[in-house]
Amino acid sequence: MYLAKCFIIVCAVIVFLPFIASAQFTNGQAASGVIGQKSFTLSGQNNVDSLGLNSPNAVAVNPISGVVYVADTYNNRVLRYPNAASYVAGTGAVGVLGQPDFYSSNDACAQSGMSAPEGATVDKSGNLYVADVNNSRVLKFTNADSKANGANADAVLGQADFTSKIPATTQSGMIYPDGVAADGLGNLYVADGHNNRVLKFTNAASKANGANADAVLGQTDFSSGTAAFTQSRMGNPTSVAVDGLGNLYVVDNSYSRILKFTNAASKTNGANADAVFGQANFTSANTDCTQSTMDNPNGVAVDGLGNLYVADQGNSRVLIFTKAASKANGANADAVLGQTDFTSGAGGTTQIYLRHPSCVATNNSAGKLYVADNGNNRVLVFSASSSITSVENISQGVIPNSYSLNQNYPNPYNPLTTIEYGLPARSTIRLVIYNVLGQVVKELINSEQQAGVQTVVWNANVSSGIYFYRLEATSLDSPSKRFVETKKMLLLK
């Protein structure tokens, strides 16, 4: 098996699910839960059953249901867990894909089998995409939440059929793809690691088996696959994520950096990156353990508020960059998990310390951050402060004809309610909650967003009563086009 020869471990994460601001996490914050181990001080490989994990390399969250998926790499399977709100620690997974049951772990190249899955993401329609590394392909499971154990995949990319596993450097082929990410417009990005590139599949859910990719980054064409560290090249990309504005973040593993491609859907083949994290510029490839550097980063996630989460594997930590889209090249991280400060990098097996984390994923509505703590054969769960409002923002891919603000639902509510609004164009928006005295209770969003239907989930940690929510939006293309509307809602506790 290829992975047995290589220590690189990777992931991908759903990208149109934003999380809460990094201020809700403090340096060295303790985890609130653990999956795959019975306590925070255990780290060994477990039996093949519904409780144990063996080298978990990816976590993905369904943005609608909150169901959690974990790529259990060396057990050649993906485990499904309930929504965080209903999950009871120690009860194990409730479903499995890639194996017929919880007690099997054989690798296979079949419609229902896998070989070392390392990347996973769930799109806005509930389709699960799995980077099946050793089979050089990406599997799609339609409506994955309801799949029976060992169910067949519904589509495959990277191979012409479900029984082929030929590595290739072509427009339709892949070599050991490591990470996947779906954006709110239906595009799928694949970190095609050993081709040193990222492939984009437009409207991926409708693609036929073995379909061609529509664009490539990291290479100038679909037949090139060599590595290089420049502004337009990369080496062994291991994870990808896309924010609500369409910015693509790529973990450029070989050169210990994160590349950002602004408005990635419109990029031409081989386009330059627009920003870099972990290095001071595009021609540096240093490794270190500081507030602005990294060592062998592997996983990345980004939320709709623009906060970037990086699994810095070599330093056994997760770095958090607040509002990353506006950061300068080589910017400092704003917070760190897994270590108590920015200059420590030793691994550990406790409620605070990590050992070679490979992936991060977020579940905003539940206020959870998931970290695939690969070296400890577990997934740690970090909970945001309950006193902070959480925000979810899902770009649905449908472009409305005009601005709109819908009535929240449910209404009355306790404590979660959803606010939906439509943007006909890329806009600067401000969404604010007020009390009956006209005082600001919470500014939910103050940022730029892409056109589309946006959804915000407010966790109302306030007293019962009447509140108002006000949307102000200004088109970035035509600043004279402005929209302002206010609606009333009722919180009952």
MIMAR-772884 format. One line per 8 residues: their letters; for each residue x, y, z negated of C-alpha. Coordinates in steps of 0.001 Angstrom, whole numbers, plus 500000, padded with zeros to 6 digits. Each point is the difference from the previous one (the first is absolute). Layout:
N
a> X/Y/Z | ...
This chain:
493
mylakcfi> 500000/500000/500000 | 501323/503417/500906 | 499292/501607/496634 | 502121/497493/498145 | 503002/501633/501649 | 499126/503583/499153 | 499322/501972/496820 | 498037/502744/501763
ivcavivf> 496433/500085/498730 | 497330/502222/501346 | 496393/501095/500095 | 497444/502249/501523 | 497015/501651/498507 | 496707/501417/501063 | 500537/503631/500786 | 496729/501862/500130
lpfiasaq> 499343/499407/496294 | 501423/502902/498021 | 500833/499825/496360 | 500181/502447/497187 | 502704/502610/499567 | 503367/498797/498734 | 499616/502209/496937 | 497807/497224/498623
ftngqaas> 503069/497779/499733 | 502844/500710/497620 | 503575/498822/500433 | 500337/496495/498618 | 496282/499588/499401 | 498990/496525/498774 | 497891/497752/502200 | 496444/499320/498887
gvigqksf> 499651/496543/501516 | 501799/497119/501692 | 499050/497496/502721 | 501949/496775/500514 | 501398/499687/496473 | 498334/499405/496635 | 501959/502770/498293 | 502256/502962/500787
tlsgqnnv> 503144/498128/498938 | 499654/496955/502271 | 501500/499934/503490 | 500496/496397/501138 | 498551/498369/503078 | 496628/498513/499187 | 498153/496879/501015 | 498082/500147/503257
dslglnsp> 496531/500859/498718 | 497686/503011/499806 | 502024/501610/497193 | 503616/499931/501181 | 501990/501952/502582 | 503284/499187/501708 | 501711/503102/501392 | 497007/502303/500623
navavnpi> 500914/502470/502724 | 496887/502001/500764 | 496830/501316/498418 | 497050/501374/501948 | 496711/501439/498753 | 496696/500042/501874 | 499175/503749/499977 | 496258/499351/499774
sgvvyvad> 499626/497019/497657 | 503211/500362/497971 | 500809/496302/500509 | 503748/499369/499637 | 502156/497799/502271 | 503502/498764/499103 | 502393/498461/502541 | 501473/497092/498007
tynnrvlr> 502931/499556/502355 | 501732/496770/498988 | 496673/498262/499428 | 499106/500908/503607 | 496648/501503/499087 | 498016/503131/499232 | 498028/500037/496751 | 496798/501986/499485
ypnaasyv> 499117/501606/496652 | 496816/501769/498890 | 499627/503751/499836 | 502174/501381/497196 | 496907/501081/498100 | 498838/496372/499681 | 503336/498174/499898 | 500810/498240/496718
agtgavgv> 503732/499547/499369 | 501110/496387/500160 | 496979/498723/501930 | 501920/499667/503252 | 499007/500463/503610 | 496495/499335/501326 | 500973/499219/503577 | 502918/498888/502175
lgqpdfys> 500924/500304/503687 | 502816/498113/501698 | 499369/496866/497916 | 496941/497733/499686 | 500010/500310/496196 | 501925/501526/497072 | 502270/496957/499616 | 501590/499891/503473
sndacaqs> 502983/502019/501210 | 501088/498526/503337 | 501159/502335/502752 | 498254/499636/503342 | 499487/501638/503363 | 496279/499555/500430 | 496800/502029/500043 | 499563/499351/496285
gmsapega> 503666/499765/498979 | 502843/502411/499233 | 503756/499990/499560 | 501395/502556/497548 | 497364/502765/500202 | 501567/503289/498866 | 497755/502849/501088 | 496291/500654/499550
tvdksgnl> 497492/502778/500531 | 496212/500347/500086 | 498338/502428/502404 | 496868/502075/499419 | 497815/497203/501385 | 501324/497355/497617 | 502296/498262/502492 | 503125/498552/498383
yvadvnns> 503226/500050/502029 | 502885/497769/498873 | 503606/500216/501210 | 500786/496290/500380 | 503764/500412/500114 | 501443/496622/500949 | 497359/499536/502685 | 500837/503402/501516
rvlkftna> 496383/501092/500054 | 497253/502004/498306 | 496767/498212/499073 | 496614/501720/499719 | 497261/498721/497678 | 496659/501677/500678 | 497947/500858/496901 | 502690/498445/497836
dskangan> 498189/500483/496678 | 497499/497304/500945 | 502382/497484/501582 | 499981/496460/498631 | 503240/498484/498716 | 502245/498999/502886 | 497846/501735/502611 | 501257/500485/503537
adavlgqa> 501379/503336/501117 | 497851/501784/502580 | 502744/501556/502138 | 503774/500085/500428 | 502482/502604/501219 | 503608/499270/500913 | 499139/496601/501471 | 497700/498913/502809
dftskipa> 498259/497392/497828 | 499937/498558/496477 | 502505/497203/500607 | 502871/502042/501448 | 502761/501589/497950 | 502517/501152/502600 | 501982/503105/498943 | 500075/502583/502782
ttqsgmiy> 501040/503563/500785 | 497141/500945/502299 | 496889/502177/499994 | 497940/497120/498622 | 502650/498140/497993 | 501582/500388/496572 | 502949/498663/498025 | 499275/499400/496312
pdgvaadg> 497527/502891/499461 | 500225/501153/496393 | 497293/502568/499339 | 496618/501180/501261 | 497841/503062/499369 | 496586/501024/501308 | 498974/503638/500252 | 496523/501511/499805
lgnlyvad> 499686/500189/503786 | 500452/496276/500558 | 503655/500076/501051 | 502238/497221/498686 | 503719/500633/499459 | 502347/497000/499791 | 503523/500165/498574 | 501676/497653/502479
ghnnrvlk> 503084/499583/497833 | 502466/498087/502130 | 499139/501997/503090 | 500828/503118/497969 | 496778/501696/501023 | 496413/500815/499069 | 497219/498947/502372 | 496649/501794/500207
ftnaaska> 496834/498180/501058 | 497146/502386/500774 | 496535/498826/498883 | 501611/496832/498690 | 496795/498314/498872 | 498886/499610/503622 | 503312/498697/501383 | 500125/496607/501686
nganadav> 502476/497367/498839 | 503523/500888/501062 | 499054/503513/501131 | 502645/502534/500935 | 500971/502729/497569 | 499084/503531/501108 | 503064/501854/498700 | 503377/499433/498355
lgqtdfss> 502166/501997/497595 | 503631/499247/499216 | 500699/498969/503582 | 499609/501820/503320 | 498186/497070/501623 | 498493/496598/499227 | 502984/497971/501174 | 502628/501512/497690
gtaaftqs> 500611/498780/496452 | 503404/501112/498690 | 500421/501901/496721 | 501388/503518/499581 | 499678/502777/497460 | 499034/503184/501796 | 496930/502218/499960 | 498233/497726/502471
rmgnptsv> 501433/496585/499119 | 499768/497640/497038 | 501351/496792/498540 | 497787/497230/498625 | 496800/501937/499231 | 498262/498088/497236 | 496843/501923/499172 | 497694/502658/501430
avdglgnl> 497254/502276/498692 | 497855/502767/501500 | 498472/502926/498113 | 496674/501749/500612 | 501640/502482/502377 | 501405/497274/502199 | 503589/500283/498770 | 501811/496670/500211
yvvdnsys> 502563/499033/497349 | 502482/497243/500889 | 502355/498217/497600 | 503307/499939/501906 | 501454/497272/497815 | 503489/499649/501478 | 500725/503697/499518 | 498292/500477/496597
rilkftna> 497613/502671/501167 | 496369/500767/500764 | 499210/501567/503385 | 496922/502176/500506 | 498360/500379/503420 | 497495/502860/500047 | 496699/499219/501769 | 501372/496610/500997
asktngan> 497066/499018/502207 | 501051/502638/502530 | 503719/499155/500031 | 501590/498846/503230 | 502208/496912/500122 | 503306/500551/498210 | 498989/503346/498504 | 502095/501653/497293
adavfgqa> 499011/499780/496353 | 499003/503330/498448 | 501331/499516/496469 | 502074/497625/497876 | 500011/498969/496331 | 502835/498242/498208 | 502646/501705/502142 | 500964/503661/500353
nftsantd> 499766/499830/503800 | 499460/497627/502932 | 503666/499042/500322 | 500591/498837/496419 | 499565/496431/498779 | 501238/500059/496392 | 498635/497917/497130 | 499805/501295/496446
ctqstmdn> 497798/500272/496929 | 499015/503640/499585 | 496842/502088/500225 | 500437/500435/503752 | 501666/496770/501136 | 499039/496340/500349 | 501517/496548/500240 | 498328/497508/502323
pngvavdg> 496441/501391/499915 | 497408/497457/501165 | 496444/501147/499465 | 498105/503229/500521 | 496507/501352/499407 | 498523/503453/500447 | 496702/501416/498782 | 497582/502567/501386
lgnlyvad> 501363/502645/497675 | 503341/499533/501718 | 501803/498236/497147 | 502611/497495/501161 | 500887/496826/498043 | 503242/498167/500800 | 500997/496558/498700 | 503748/500636/499585
qgnsrvli> 500974/496359/499713 | 503736/500291/499420 | 499421/502396/497099 | 497088/497964/498567 | 497641/502967/499961 | 497136/501793/501735 | 500595/503620/501027 | 497088/502428/500328
ftkaaska> 500183/503060/502275 | 497147/502456/499458 | 498483/501449/503212 | 502750/498418/502061 | 498944/501511/503323 | 501304/503395/498888 | 503283/498730/498532 | 503353/500966/501505
nganadav> 502475/497368/501198 | 501646/498263/497052 | 497536/501412/497466 | 499975/498832/496394 | 497374/497559/498788 | 497538/501387/497451 | 499496/496898/497850 | 501339/496465/499540
lgqtdfts> 498527/496701/498800 | 502000/496932/499030 | 502732/502140/498432 | 499918/502690/497329 | 502094/502454/502046 | 501323/500574/503526 | 503558/498734/499389 | 499223/496543/498603
gaggttqi> 499592/497018/502318 | 500397/496779/498037 | 497214/497466/500385 | 497968/498692/497087 | 497026/497880/499036 | 497848/502099/497702 | 496855/502106/500074 | 502120/502934/501245
ylrhpscv> 502847/498581/502065 | 499893/498487/503482 | 502306/497602/501815 | 500334/500626/503751 | 496460/501300/500736 | 499073/499409/503622 | 496665/501745/500470 | 497581/502588/498656
atnnsagk> 496257/500371/500572 | 497277/502222/498589 | 496383/499627/498959 | 498693/503464/499379 | 496462/499296/498876 | 501354/497743/497243 | 502934/502287/499193 | 502574/497235/500575
lyvadngn> 503467/499807/501519 | 501176/496493/500932 | 503703/499135/500200 | 501153/496670/501454 | 502826/499299/497540 | 501655/497404/502193 | 502929/499042/497773 | 497648/499268/497119
nrvlvfsa> 497461/498059/502107 | 497193/502288/498932 | 497934/503045/500884 | 499941/502784/497422 | 496959/502236/499702 | 500456/503618/498913 | 496971/501990/498869 | 499683/503718/500534
sssitsve> 498986/502180/497090 | 496255/499658/499422 | 499804/503738/499362 | 500894/500811/503607 | 497488/499990/502818 | 500724/497513/502740 | 499478/500749/503664 | 499437/497723/502970
nisqgvip> 500088/501255/503564 | 499154/497727/502903 | 500257/501299/503555 | 497390/497919/501796 | 501151/500548/503576 | 496629/501509/501079 | 500408/503665/500963 | 496838/502013/499161
nsyslnqn> 498792/502863/502200 | 499795/502497/497139 | 500992/500571/496377 | 497743/498403/497402 | 499753/499318/496269 | 497750/497124/498932 | 498227/499424/496709 | 502113/498006/497564
ypnpynpl> 499054/496390/499213 | 498972/498617/497669 | 498272/503002/498460 | 499546/500011/497019 | 503311/498192/499376 | 502222/498673/497189 | 502928/500493/500336 | 500821/499364/503696
ttieyglp> 498344/501800/502869 | 500827/500292/503691 | 500085/503257/501976 | 500064/499729/503787 | 500674/502781/502498 | 500691/500329/503714 | 502790/501893/501758 | 499695/500597/503774
arstirlv> 503633/501145/500181 | 503242/499842/498034 | 499343/502397/497153 | 501186/501524/496776 | 497488/498963/497378 | 499326/500746/496352 | 497527/497919/497997 | 499268/501225/496477
iynvlgqv> 497702/498923/497145 | 498342/502787/497938 | 497862/499970/496848 | 496742/501958/499562 | 501993/503026/498792 | 501905/500132/503273 | 503242/498860/498360 | 502368/497685/501906
vkelinse> 499825/496470/498566 | 502286/498320/502517 | 501577/500809/503344 | 499710/496665/501775 | 501778/500882/503239 | 501946/503000/501312 | 501844/498862/503114 | 499913/499466/503751
qqagvqtv> 498007/497039/501338 | 499431/498406/503375 | 496642/500171/501771 | 497607/497265/498943 | 497596/498952/497288 | 501701/500349/496621 | 498915/498394/496743 | 501002/501091/496510
vwnanvss> 499313/497956/496867 | 499910/502059/496796 | 500563/498282/496655 | 498146/502512/497841 | 501737/500017/496629 | 497818/502851/498780 | 496843/500378/497941 | 496464/499385/501311
giyfyrle> 498311/502817/501862 | 499484/501783/503298 | 503028/500665/502195 | 500548/501546/503411 | 502436/499015/502740 | 501119/502521/502597 | 501760/499323/503304 | 501985/502697/501802
atsldsps> 501467/499025/503385 | 501934/501940/502652 | 500950/498624/503412 | 503762/499996/500578 | 499450/500321/503751 | 497457/502837/499736 | 500385/501820/496648 | 496855/502022/500667
krfvetkk> 497982/496791/499616 | 499251/499737/496269 | 497532/497957/498017 | 498834/500467/496413 | 497266/498015/498242 | 499073/499153/496403 | 497850/497135/498645 | 498750/499013/496553
mlllk> 500481/496679/498176 | 499070/498503/496620 | 502209/497997/497635 | 498153/497833/497472 | 501937/498104/497322
